[in-house]
Amino acid sequence: MGCDFFTANSHKWLTGPKEAGILYVRTGSEDHLWAADVGVGWEGARDDGARTFETVGQRDDACVAAMATAVGVDTREAYARLYDEHRIAGAGMGGGIRLSPHFYNTLEDIERAVDAVATVAA
């Protein structure tokens, strides 16, 4: 993308866990970014490039591990299978499977969609 820094949360377009996110730091830009809060290990990590920012505060390891699951599905294939095999259409934006039911969808429609997503994601 050509940017120096990029941040994103994981629970919106990645449909991943809340309170986790992504920080991209372009090599050579580390000196221009400063963390507002630091935790144990900051001093020893200062010269470790972008990994410096992995020491900030406490971390929920289960949440971090869930990030891999959130980005592990080939969404193009998943959307194609949802439509071809189950006739369920979704918005093909973002990194996760995102469906947007509306007031006219019944509970049966939603249950069918949930079952289809479980089949496709398995």
N, C-alpha and C positions, 0 to 999 in steps of 0.2 A: 504494500500500500504506500510505501514511501514515507510513512509517518515516524516520528521519534518515539511516541508512546501511544498505546491503545489500551483502553480498559473496557470491560463489559461484565455485567452480572450474569449469573448462570441460570437464574430461574425464569427469565422472560423468554427470549427467542431460543435458547438452548433447551428450554423446559427441563432444566436440571434442578439441583438442590438450591434452596435459599441460603443466603449468607455465605456464598462462595462466588468467586469471580475469576476473571482472567486479567492479567497485566502483561502486556507486551512492551519490551524496551529494546529499541534498536541498538545494536552494538555500537559503542562510541557515544551514546546519549546518556549513559548512566549518571554522569556527573551533573546533569541538568535536572535530575529528579531527586527530590528529598522527601523522605517519609515524615509525616506529621507525628506519628506515634511509633516508637521502636520498642523492641522487647529484648529478652536475654539472647545473647549471641550476636547482637548488632556489631559490636566492635570487631569481632573476628570475621565477620562476613563482608565488611566494607569493601574489600578488594576482590570480591568474587563476582564482578559484573552484575547482571540483572538478578542473580541469585541473592544479592544483598537484601532484596525486598521480600524474600521468603521468610525472613526472620521476624517480621513485624507482628507483634502481639501474639495472642493465643490462636491456635488453629484447630478446627474440628476435622480430624483426620478422616472420619467416616464421610463427611461432606466432600472433602477433597477426592476421596476414592470414588464417590458417586459421579463426579464430573466425567470420568472415563466412560461410565455407562451412558451418561447423557449425550455424549458425542460419538458413541460406538455404533449407531445404526446408520446405514446408508439411506438417507431420507428420500432420495429420488426413487430408489427401489421400493421403499416402504410405501410412498404415496402411490406409486404405480400398482403395487399389489393391493393396497386398500381399495383402489378404484376398480381394477380389473377383476379381482376375486370377490369383493364384497360390495361394490357399487357405493363406496363411501368416498366423498371428495373432501379434500382439505386444502388449505392455503399452503403452497409450496415455498414459503419463506422461512428463513431462520434455520437453526440446526436441529430442531426436534420435530416431533409429530404434533402438529397444531390443528385442532378442529375447533370450529366455532358454531355450536348449536344455537338455535334461535327459539323464539317462543312457540313456533309451530312444530318443533320436534317433540315427539312423545318420549316418555321414559323408555319405552321399548326401543325406539330409535337410538337413544343414548346407550342403552345396554348392549345393543347390537354393535355399535361403534366401539365400545370398550372391549368387547370380545374380539372384534376384528383386529384392533391394535395389539392386543395380547398375542394373537396368532402371528401377526406380521413381525412383531418385535422378538418373538421367541427364537 
